[in-house]
Amino acid sequence: MALLALSTATLPPFTPTKSQLPDRLRTAGFATKFAEEEIGASKSHRLLVPLDYGDADGDKFLIRYFTDSSVFDPSNASAPIFVSMGGEGTAGGAHCSSLAKRHGALCVSVEHRFYGESIPMSGATTANYWAGLSVEANLADTAAVIDKVQAGAKRPVVAFGGSYSGATCAWMRQRWPGKVDGCVSSSGVVNAILDFPAFDTHVDHAVGDACSAALAAAYEAIDASFDAGDGDRVKALFNATNLRGTPQGDTDFFYAIADGPAMMDQYGGKKELCDGLAKLPAAPTAEQRIANLAAIVEGHYGAKFAQDCFYDSECVRNVSAPAGPSQLGGLNSRSWRFEKCSEVAYLQAAPTSGRRLRSRRLTLDALLGQCEYIFGAGTAARLRARNQKLNAAFGRAQPAAGTRGASKIFYLDFSDDPWAEASVKRATDASLPFCLTTCDGCGHCGAGVPAKKSACFDKSDAWVDELLLEARARAARGSGVVVEV
């Protein structure tokens, strides 16, 4: 669904940018809440990195990063480097925020390995994924880019990210504290929960009782239709006939039609969701509930939402089909599904008690079965081990408790965002400040936050100011120069 994006001039100064959205969502209705990045001065670069950092003699490939030096003065030794962490999509270029411009920063954006154009020559094969697509490898790439742009200097570095890249921003500070002086993590999903029914519980509370009850009733009606053997007809109502008769077709379908409405709340659009559900008659039939939900999803995302490669296991597992992940958006979807299935998880199973905002068939076993089908037998067991290792290192919702330790990370979260359940909940240490923006519609990475609700953003900017002041004073002490602070 092609929609015109709002110009940055009409949006609050803290509006998240479209690069924080997966490619498949950059034309969805809520994309208007995300700013187009101003990347006119951005330059593209390539850096050769190992496929497997544990194999010094193994394959190497080129990752992509961007720089914007339009406000940067290289003769100023205290001018910082601002690094935008790569997320689960194609990077569009480096963007200098108003904060970066105020500090005269060199602005750097790193494209995450296995996304966009940062793909090994031998492709996004499952073997290459297991060898090279991991949180640690992405952090090592970013460290290498920082070394490259430092060019032998030791400028202060501040990392920024939102959502998954908000997590990697925090993890970057924990893993490479000698290279990154601090991180601002927006909606950072640092608690890599494997079994994540709390996602729906948060949506339940955010949208309100009447809206949630109507949504749950729609999924109950869909489950009843599948119980009666009428699933193929229901799939057609959601334009998902591609999911008929495939081994994972039912699970794929249940995931798609749960994800669509949930993301409307996630990105600050719960009013549209609830207004759509409110159009039901006073005593709707099961068929009316299903048709109403299908109309809401199509009205917001377009008719082909459930046909997207991300929700089709046949597409995700096939790396060579012309209509599959060989296309850029499908390839990115495949990479993100591998990250979920191999390490970070966030598998959104239906709650086993209380109100269900997705099919009861969408169990953890069903979601792990998808992973096994796409990436091979044994994937689920490897996921459990790697997920446990990741969380032990970085500390889940209490980062300082991880084996890596943690300091100088500012966490931003938002009241309606269900991903807040995978973030920190409070300031767990004096050097790990936390600020929650609360409002009706405050969504993921700040989507839907009104301009007047700027207190947390102001605090994080002031925190960066102080961080850079300390870094400047520390550098001056090391050089013997006295600086007033």
C-alpha positions as a Python dict, from the first residue, in 0.01 Angstrom:
ca = {
    (1, 'M'): (0, 0, 0),
    (2, 'A'): (179, 311, -123),
    (3, 'L'): (129, 610, 101),
    (4, 'L'): (286, 952, 97),
    (5, 'A'): (520, 1005, 391),
    (6, 'L'): (502, 1319, 599),
    (7, 'S'): (796, 1550, 561),
    (8, 'T'): (1026, 1583, 860),
    (9, 'A'): (918, 1945, 889),
    (10, 'T'): (568, 1833, 999),
    (11, 'L'): (690, 1583, 1257),
    (12, 'P'): (825, 1624, 1612),
    (13, 'P'): (1204, 1652, 1629),
    (14, 'F'): (1232, 1311, 1798),
    (15, 'T'): (1027, 1124, 1535),
    (16, 'P'): (1181, 784, 1455),
    (17, 'T'): (1305, 732, 1101),
    (18, 'K'): (1187, 476, 846),
    (19, 'S'): (1515, 286, 871),
    (20, 'Q'): (1387, 162, 1208),
    (21, 'L'): (1110, -25, 1024),
    (22, 'P'): (1158, -356, 844),
    (23, 'D'): (1140, -308, 465),
    (24, 'R'): (801, -479, 443),
    (25, 'L'): (645, -214, 670),
    (26, 'R'): (790, 102, 517),
    (27, 'T'): (476, 165, 310),
    (28, 'A'): (221, 62, 576),
    (29, 'G'): (-22, 315, 719),
    (30, 'F'): (179, 373, 1034),
    (31, 'A'): (489, 454, 826),
    (32, 'T'): (360, 812, 817),
    (33, 'K'): (459, 831, 1183),
    (34, 'F'): (822, 773, 1080),
    (35, 'A'): (1035, 1041, 918),
    (36, 'E'): (1206, 1021, 583),
    (37, 'E'): (1578, 1043, 648),
    (38, 'E'): (1765, 1340, 509),
    (39, 'I'): (2060, 1160, 352),
    (40, 'G'): (2165, 1400, 78),
    (41, 'A'): (2518, 1432, 218),
    (42, 'S'): (2552, 1061, 292),
    (43, 'K'): (2833, 858, 134),
    (44, 'S'): (2837, 480, 97),
    (45, 'H'): (3139, 269, 193),
    (46, 'R'): (3230, -101, 201),
    (47, 'L'): (3435, -290, 458),
    (48, 'L'): (3573, -642, 428),
    (49, 'V'): (3486, -855, 731),
    (50, 'P'): (3504, -1226, 818),
    (51, 'L'): (3200, -1442, 762),
    (52, 'D'): (3291, -1624, 1082),
    (53, 'Y'): (3492, -1424, 1334),
    (54, 'G'): (3604, -1751, 1488),
    (55, 'D'): (3769, -1862, 1164),
    (56, 'A'): (4056, -1630, 1075),
    (57, 'D'): (4126, -1815, 750),
    (58, 'G'): (3765, -1848, 641),
    (59, 'D'): (3552, -1661, 390),
    (60, 'K'): (3521, -1284, 399),
    (61, 'F'): (3260, -1051, 254),
    (62, 'L'): (3177, -683, 221),
    (63, 'I'): (2939, -506, 454),
    (64, 'R'): (2808, -159, 383),
    (65, 'Y'): (2812, 152, 599),
    (66, 'F'): (2741, 520, 541),
    (67, 'T'): (2889, 846, 664),
    (68, 'D'): (2766, 1205, 669),
    (69, 'S'): (3042, 1455, 745),
    (70, 'S'): (2843, 1764, 652),
    (71, 'V'): (2852, 1907, 1007),
    (72, 'F'): (3176, 1741, 1114),
    (73, 'D'): (3504, 1931, 1162),
    (74, 'P'): (3792, 1678, 1160),
    (75, 'S'): (4027, 1942, 1302),
    (76, 'N'): (3818, 1949, 1621),
    (77, 'A'): (3961, 1661, 1827),
    (78, 'S'): (3658, 1653, 2056),
    (79, 'A'): (3399, 1629, 1776),
    (80, 'P'): (3215, 1301, 1839),
    (81, 'I'): (3107, 1012, 1620),
    (82, 'F'): (2738, 921, 1629),
    (83, 'V'): (2674, 563, 1517),
    (84, 'S'): (2331, 439, 1410),
    (85, 'M'): (2318, 64, 1468),
    (86, 'G'): (2198, -158, 1186),
    (87, 'G'): (1854, -310, 1219),
    (88, 'E'): (1659, -586, 1045),
    (89, 'G'): (1627, -398, 717),
    (90, 'T'): (1811, -222, 439),
    (91, 'A'): (2006, 85, 548),
    (92, 'G'): (1928, 396, 344),
    (93, 'G'): (2220, 611, 446),
    (94, 'A'): (2360, 816, 733),
    (95, 'H'): (2135, 1079, 885),
    (96, 'C'): (2247, 1361, 1114),
    (97, 'S'): (1987, 1436, 1381),
    (98, 'S'): (1947, 1779, 1536),
    (99, 'L'): (2152, 1650, 1832),
    (100, 'A'): (2432, 1538, 1598),
    (101, 'K'): (2429, 1874, 1424),
    (102, 'R'): (2452, 2056, 1756),
    (103, 'H'): (2762, 1857, 1849),
    (104, 'G'): (2920, 1869, 1503),
    (105, 'A'): (2928, 1489, 1490),
    (106, 'L'): (3045, 1256, 1219),
    (107, 'C'): (2728, 1058, 1151),
    (108, 'V'): (2771, 690, 1070),
    (109, 'S'): (2510, 428, 983),
    (110, 'V'): (2604, 60, 974),
    (111, 'E'): (2402, -188, 769),
    (112, 'H'): (2355, -511, 963),
    (113, 'R'): (2522, -812, 805),
    (114, 'F'): (2290, -1028, 592),
    (115, 'Y'): (2054, -735, 526),
    (116, 'G'): (2030, -496, 234),
    (117, 'E'): (2348, -518, 27),
    (118, 'S'): (2563, -660, 309),
    (119, 'I'): (2531, -1018, 186),
    (120, 'P'): (2805, -1280, 133),
    (121, 'M'): (2882, -1354, -232),
    (122, 'S'): (2777, -1715, -170),
    (123, 'G'): (2435, -1593, -55),
    (124, 'A'): (2203, -1602, 242),
    (125, 'T'): (2218, -1978, 270),
    (126, 'T'): (2131, -2154, 593),
    (127, 'A'): (2493, -2270, 623),
    (128, 'N'): (2616, -1912, 590),
    (129, 'Y'): (2360, -1801, 848),
    (130, 'W'): (2485, -2049, 1106),
    (131, 'A'): (2844, -1948, 1032),
    (132, 'G'): (2799, -1574, 1032),
    (133, 'L'): (2465, -1427, 1138),
    (134, 'S'): (2470, -1361, 1510),
    (135, 'V'): (2449, -1074, 1755),
    (136, 'E'): (2820, -1100, 1835),
    (137, 'A'): (2919, -1091, 1467),
    (138, 'N'): (2709, -780, 1409),
    (139, 'L'): (2872, -609, 1708),
    (140, 'A'): (3217, -705, 1580),
    (141, 'D'): (3129, -553, 1240),
    (142, 'T'): (3026, -230, 1408),
    (143, 'A'): (3347, -223, 1610),
    (144, 'A'): (3544, -261, 1286),
    (145, 'V'): (3353, 26, 1125),
    (146, 'I'): (3422, 245, 1429),
    (147, 'D'): (3793, 167, 1403),
    (148, 'K'): (3781, 260, 1034),
    (149, 'V'): (3611, 597, 1081),
    (150, 'Q'): (3824, 680, 1386),
    (151, 'A'): (4125, 668, 1151),
    (152, 'G'): (4366, 636, 1441),
    (153, 'A'): (4200, 906, 1654),
    (154, 'K'): (4010, 848, 1978),
    (155, 'R'): (3696, 1052, 1943),
    (156, 'P'): (3402, 993, 2174),
    (157, 'V'): (3146, 759, 2022),
    (158, 'V'): (2774, 746, 2100),
    (159, 'A'): (2559, 468, 1955),
    (160, 'F'): (2188, 498, 1882),
    (161, 'G'): (1922, 246, 1789),
    (162, 'G'): (1555, 157, 1810),
    (163, 'S'): (1377, -177, 1850),
    (164, 'Y'): (1619, -461, 1764),
    (165, 'S'): (1890, -204, 1688),
    (166, 'G'): (1803, -46, 2023),
    (167, 'A'): (1902, -378, 2178),
    (168, 'T'): (2221, -406, 1973),
    (169, 'C'): (2306, -47, 2069),
    (170, 'A'): (2295, -145, 2437),
    (171, 'W'): (2478, -471, 2369),
    (172, 'M'): (2743, -278, 2173),
    (173, 'R'): (2818, -63, 2476),
    (174, 'Q'): (2833, -375, 2694),
    (175, 'R'): (3048, -576, 2453),
    (176, 'W'): (3281, -299, 2330),
    (177, 'P'): (3295, -35, 2608),
    (178, 'G'): (3640, 73, 2492),
    (179, 'K'): (3500, 175, 2153),
    (180, 'V'): (3157, 312, 2248),
    (181, 'D'): (3121, 570, 2525),
    (182, 'G'): (2745, 540, 2556),
    (183, 'C'): (2420, 431, 2395),
    (184, 'V'): (2068, 572, 2361),
    (185, 'S'): (1840, 270, 2325),
    (186, 'S'): (1485, 343, 2210),
    (187, 'S'): (1238, 55, 2261),
    (188, 'G'): (1544, -166, 2290),
    (189, 'V'): (1439, -531, 2317),
    (190, 'V'): (1731, -627, 2539),
    (191, 'N'): (1536, -904, 2710),
    (192, 'A'): (1553, -1169, 2438),
    (193, 'I'): (1253, -1367, 2559),
    (194, 'L'): (1210, -1700, 2382),
    (195, 'D'): (844, -1761, 2475),
    (196, 'F'): (674, -1421, 2462),
    (197, 'P'): (297, -1432, 2535),
    (198, 'A'): (341, -1111, 2738),
    (199, 'F'): (334, -929, 2403),
    (200, 'D'): (-40, -994, 2370),
    (201, 'T'): (-105, -921, 2736),
    (202, 'H'): (40, -574, 2685),
    (203, 'V'): (-174, -515, 2375),
    (204, 'D'): (-478, -631, 2572),
    (205, 'H'): (-421, -361, 2834),
    (206, 'A'): (-319, -91, 2585),
    (207, 'V'): (-624, -105, 2360),
    (208, 'G'): (-883, -124, 2638),
    (209, 'D'): (-1141, -381, 2738),
    (210, 'A'): (-1405, -334, 2467),
    (211, 'C'): (-1156, -325, 2183),
    (212, 'S'): (-960, -620, 2317),
    (213, 'A'): (-1275, -827, 2371),
    (214, 'A'): (-1387, -768, 2012),
    (215, 'L'): (-1044, -862, 1879),
    (216, 'A'): (-1031, -1179, 2089),
    (217, 'A'): (-1381, -1275, 1970),
    (218, 'A'): (-1263, -1248, 1607),
    (219, 'Y'): (-984, -1498, 1673),
    (220, 'E'): (-1226, -1729, 1852),
    (221, 'A'): (-1449, -1716, 1543),
    (222, 'I'): (-1152, -1797, 1319),
    (223, 'D'): (-1052, -2091, 1537),
    (224, 'A'): (-1410, -2221, 1524),
    (225, 'S'): (-1405, -2200, 1145),
    (226, 'F'): (-1083, -2400, 1130),
    (227, 'D'): (-1233, -2651, 1374),
    (228, 'A'): (-1520, -2693, 1127),
    (229, 'G'): (-1281, -2754, 837),
    (230, 'D'): (-1349, -2415, 681),
    (231, 'G'): (-996, -2276, 709),
    (232, 'D'): (-930, -2242, 336),
    (233, 'R'): (-1231, -2015, 293),
    (234, 'V'): (-1116, -1799, 585),
    (235, 'K'): (-770, -1769, 431),
    (236, 'A'): (-932, -1642, 111),
    (237, 'L'): (-1107, -1367, 306),
    (238, 'F'): (-761, -1241, 410),
    (239, 'N'): (-622, -1287, 55),
    (240, 'A'): (-394, -1562, 183),
    (241, 'T'): (-472, -1841, -63),
    (242, 'N'): (-94, -1892, -98),
    (243, 'L'): (-106, -2045, 251),
    (244, 'R'): (-351, -2320, 151),
    (245, 'G'): (-216, -2673, 159),
    (246, 'T'): (142, -2593, 260),
    (247, 'P'): (307, -2771, 554),
    (248, 'Q'): (321, -2456, 767),
    (249, 'G'): (30, -2275, 600),
    (250, 'D'): (-200, -2267, 901),
    (251, 'T'): (69, -2148, 1143),
    (252, 'D'): (187, -1889, 887),
    (253, 'F'): (-169, -1762, 849),
    (254, 'F'): (-237, -1740, 1223),
    (255, 'Y'): (88, -1547, 1267),
    (256, 'A'): (7, -1300, 989),
    (257, 'I'): (-344, -1215, 1103),
    (258, 'A'): (-230, -1172, 1465),
    (259, 'D'): (72, -962, 1375),
    (260, 'G'): (-119, -713, 1160),
    (261, 'P'): (-362, -584, 1426),
    (262, 'A'): (-97, -603, 1702),
    (263, 'M'): (137, -381, 1500),
    (264, 'M'): (-136, -120, 1470),
    (265, 'D'): (-118, -79, 1847),
    (266, 'Q'): (260, -121, 1844),
    (267, 'Y'): (311, 174, 1611),
    (268, 'G'): (67, 414, 1772),
    (269, 'G'): (-237, 324, 1562),
    (270, 'K'): (-464, 156, 1814),
    (271, 'K'): (-740, 412, 1748),
    (272, 'E'): (-772, 295, 1389),
    (273, 'L'): (-784, -67, 1505),
    (274, 'C'): (-1043, -4, 1772),
    (275, 'D'): (-1252, 227, 1550),
    (276, 'G'): (-1262, -53, 1294),
    (277, 'L'): (-1373, -310, 1549),
    (278, 'A'): (-1638, -69, 1678),
    (279, 'K'): (-1811, -83, 1336),
    (280, 'L'): (-1942, -430, 1420),
    (281, 'P'): (-2318, -454, 1485),
    (282, 'A'): (-2444, -493, 1840),
    (283, 'A'): (-2466, -873, 1820),
    (284, 'P'): (-2227, -973, 1541),
    (285, 'T'): (-2216, -1319, 1394),
    (286, 'A'): (-1891, -1511, 1379),
    (287, 'E'): (-1878, -1447, 1005),
    (288, 'Q'): (-1918, -1073, 1057),
    (289, 'R'): (-1634, -1071, 1308),
    (290, 'I'): (-1400, -1248, 1066),
    (291, 'A'): (-1493, -1023, 773),
    (292, 'N'): (-1452, -714, 990),
    (293, 'L'): (-1100, -815, 1096),
    (294, 'A'): (-1007, -892, 735),
    (295, 'A'): (-1130, -548, 628),
    (296, 'I'): (-926, -376, 902),
    (297, 'V'): (-607, -555, 798),
    (298, 'E'): (-661, -486, 428),
    (299, 'G'): (-757, -124, 490),
    (300, 'H'): (-439, -58, 682),
    (301, 'Y'): (-181, -268, 497),
    (302, 'G'): (-331, -341, 157),
    (303, 'A'): (-473, -659, 8),
    (304, 'K'): (-143, -851, -2),
    (305, 'F'): (-40, -825, 363),
    (306, 'A'): (-77, -1196, 444),
    (307, 'Q'): (99, -1288, 116),
    (308, 'D'): (424, -1122, 224),
    (309, 'C'): (727, -1351, 225),
    (310, 'F'): (775, -1291, 598),
    (311, 'Y'): (452, -1482, 669),
    (312, 'D'): (507, -1763, 417),
    (313, 'S'): (743, -2038, 528),
    (314, 'E'): (768, -2170, 170),
    (315, 'C'): (903, -1835, 60),
    (316, 'V'): (1133, -1786, 358),
    (317, 'R'): (1296, -2128, 325),
    (318, 'N'): (1356, -2102, -51),
    (319, 'V'): (1668, -1891, -109),
    (320, 'S'): (1667, -1912, -488),
    (321, 'A'): (1310, -1882, -614),
    (322, 'P'): (1261, -1563, -824),
    (323, 'A'): (949, -1478, -624),
    (324, 'G'): (1110, -1560, -292),
    (325, 'P'): (1382, -1428, -63),
    (326, 'S'): (1615, -1360, -357),
    (327, 'Q'): (1416, -1038, -372),
    (328, 'L'): (1552, -777, -131),
    (329, 'G'): (1253, -753, 103),
    (330, 'G'): (1215, -1131, 113),
    (331, 'L'): (1584, -1178, 181),
    (332, 'N'): (1567, -940, 476),
    (333, 'S'): (1263, -1128, 604),
    (334, 'R'): (1456, -1454, 579),
    (335, 'S'): (1748, -1307, 772),
    (336, 'W'): (1526, -1178, 1050),
    (337, 'R'): (1339, -1505, 1077),
    (338, 'F'): (1675, -1680, 1113),
    (339, 'E'): (1781, -1442, 1389),
    (340, 'K'): (1456, -1513, 1573),
    (341, 'C'): (1485, -1888, 1517),
    (342, 'S'): (1854, -1916, 1605),
    (343, 'E'): (1920, -1672, 1889),
    (344, 'V'): (1693, -1379, 1979),
    (345, 'A'): (1351, -1557, 1953),
    (346, 'Y'): (1069, -1321, 2077),
    (347, 'L'): (828, -1597, 1966),
    (348, 'Q'): (478, -1461, 2023),
    (349, 'A'): (276, -1759, 2132),
    (350, 'A'): (-85, -1723, 2242),
    (351, 'P'): (-126, -1678, 2619),
    (352, 'T'): (-237, -1997, 2789),
    (353, 'S'): (-473, -1809, 3019),
    (354, 'G'): (-673, -1490, 3002),
    (355, 'R'): (-775, -1316, 2682),
    (356, 'R'): (-614, -1444, 2360),
    (357, 'L'): (-542, -1193, 2083),
    (358, 'R'): (-437, -1462, 1837),
    (359, 'S'): (-536, -1817, 1748),
    (360, 'R'): (-506, -2070, 2029),
    (361, 'R'): (-322, -2287, 1774),
    (362, 'L'): (-29, -2044, 1771),
    (363, 'T'): (159, -2224, 2046),
    (364, 'L'): (531, -2217, 2120),
    (365, 'D'): (560, -2566, 1973),
    (366, 'A'): (395, -2447, 1652),
    (367, 'L'): (633, -2152, 1624),
    (368, 'L'): (936, -2370, 1692),
    (369, 'G'): (802, -2607, 1427),
    (370, 'Q'): (816, -2320, 1177),
    (371, 'C'): (1181, -2266, 1267),
    (372, 'E'): (1262, -2634, 1221),
    (373, 'Y'): (1081, -2645, 886),
    (374, 'I'): (1259, -2339, 748),
    (375, 'F'): (1610, -2387, 883),
    (376, 'G'): (1635, -2760, 946),
    (377, 'A'): (1607, -3022, 1216),
    (378, 'G'): (1783, -2930, 1538),
    (379, 'T'): (1714, -2556, 1501),
    (380, 'A'): (1495, -2542, 1811),
    (381, 'A'): (1758, -2701, 2035),
    (382, 'R'): (2030, -2470, 1903),
    (383, 'L'): (1798, -2173, 1955),
    (384, 'R'): (1743, -2258, 2321),
    (385, 'A'): (2117, -2287, 2387),
    (386, 'R'): (2213, -1971, 2197),
    (387, 'N'): (1929, -1770, 2347),
    (388, 'Q'): (2031, -1869, 2699),
    (389, 'K'): (2392, -1774, 2626),
    (390, 'L'): (2291, -1435, 2483),
    (391, 'N'): (2077, -1347, 2783),
    (392, 'A'): (2340, -1463, 3033),
    (393, 'A'): (2596, -1234, 2869),
    (394, 'F'): (2382, -922, 2846),
    (395, 'G'): (2156, -957, 3149),
    (396, 'R'): (1804, -947, 3002),
    (397, 'A'): (1599, -672, 3173),
    (398, 'Q'): (1876, -613, 3430),
    (399, 'P'): (2175, -551, 3204),
    (400, 'A'): (2428, -491, 3482),
    (401, 'A'): (2360, -844, 3608),
    (402, 'G'): (2492, -1000, 3286),
    (403, 'T'): (2845, -1132, 3259),
    (404, 'R'): (2931, -838, 3031),
    (405, 'G'): (2823, -579, 3287),
    (406, 'A'): (2661, -254, 3177),
    (407, 'S'): (2698, 121, 3216),
    (408, 'K'): (2619, 445, 3033),
    (409, 'I'): (2308, 331, 2848),
    (410, 'F'): (1994, 546, 2835),
    (411, 'Y'): (1676, 343, 2782),
    (412, 'L'): (1363, 499, 2632),
    (413, 'D'): (1030, 316, 2630),
    (414, 'F'): (667, 395, 2549),
    (415, 'S'): (347, 301, 2728),
    (416, 'D'): (142, 139, 2448),
    (417, 'D'): (432, -50, 2294),
    (418, 'P'): (403, -427, 2356),
    (419, 'W'): (778, -461, 2298),
    (420, 'A'): (828, -274, 2625),
    (421, 'E'): (772, -616, 2782),
    (422, 'A'): (1106, -722, 2631),
    (423, 'S'): (1291, -412, 2747),
    (424, 'V'): (1413, -287, 3082),
    (425, 'K'): (1137, -175, 3319),
    (426, 'R'): (1321, 75, 3534),
    (427, 'A'): (1659, 229, 3606),
    (428, 'T'): (1852, -63, 3753),
    (429, 'D'): (2172, 134, 3806),
    (430, 'A'): (2268, 502, 3830),
    (431, 'S'): (2457, 476, 3501),
    (432, 'L'): (2160, 307, 3330),
    (433, 'P'): (1885, 572, 3326),
    (434, 'F'): (1537, 480, 3207),
    (435, 'C'): (1251, 701, 3094),
    (436, 'L'): (899, 589, 3000),
    (437, 'T'): (682, 817, 2786),
    (438, 'T'): (318, 758, 2878),
    (439, 'C'): (21, 862, 2667),
    (440, 'D'): (-274, 725, 2475),
    (441, 'G'): (-105, 606, 2157),
    (442, 'C'): (261, 622, 2260),
    (443, 'G'): (408, 343, 2048),
    (444, 'H'): (724, 169, 1940),
    (445, 'C'): (1036, 387, 1907),
    (446, 'G'): (822, 694, 1972),
    (447, 'A'): (568, 643, 1694),
    (448, 'G'): (247, 822, 1790),
    (449, 'V'): (407, 1036, 2061),
    (450, 'P'): (272, 1393, 2043),
    (451, 'A'): (520, 1680, 2020),
    (452, 'K'): (434, 1806, 2368),
    (453, 'K'): (547, 1473, 2520),
    (454, 'S'): (916, 1550, 2481),
    (455, 'A'): (1039, 1515, 2841),
    (456, 'C'): (1213, 1178, 2793),
    (457, 'F'): (1373, 1283, 2467),
    (458, 'D'): (1494, 1604, 2629),
    (459, 'K'): (1644, 1400, 2912),
    (460, 'S'): (1824, 1164, 2677),
    (461, 'D'): (1966, 1458, 2479),
    (462, 'A'): (2086, 1621, 2801),
    (463, 'W'): (2238, 1288, 2902),
    (464, 'V'): (2433, 1274, 2575),
    (465, 'D'): (2548, 1633, 2634),
    (466, 'E'): (2684, 1533, 2974),
    (467, 'L'): (2838, 1214, 2838),
    (468, 'L'): (3029, 1407, 2574),
    (469, 'L'): (3136, 1671, 2823),
    (470, 'E'): (3281, 1398, 3044),
    (471, 'A'): (3454, 1235, 2748),
    (472, 'R'): (3606, 1568, 2647),
    (473, 'A'): (3732, 1631, 2999),
    (474, 'R'): (3872, 1277, 3021),
    (475, 'A'): (4058, 1320, 2692),
    (476, 'A'): (4194, 1655, 2806),
    (477, 'R'): (4321, 1505, 3132),
    (478, 'G'): (4500, 1237, 2934),
    (479, 'S'): (4671, 1499, 2719),
    (480, 'G'): (4759, 1724, 3013),
    (481, 'V'): (4531, 2004, 2892),
    (482, 'V'): (4311, 2171, 3154),
    (483, 'V'): (3949, 2206, 3043),
    (484, 'E'): (3678, 2382, 3238),
    (485, 'V'): (3365, 2171, 3272),
}
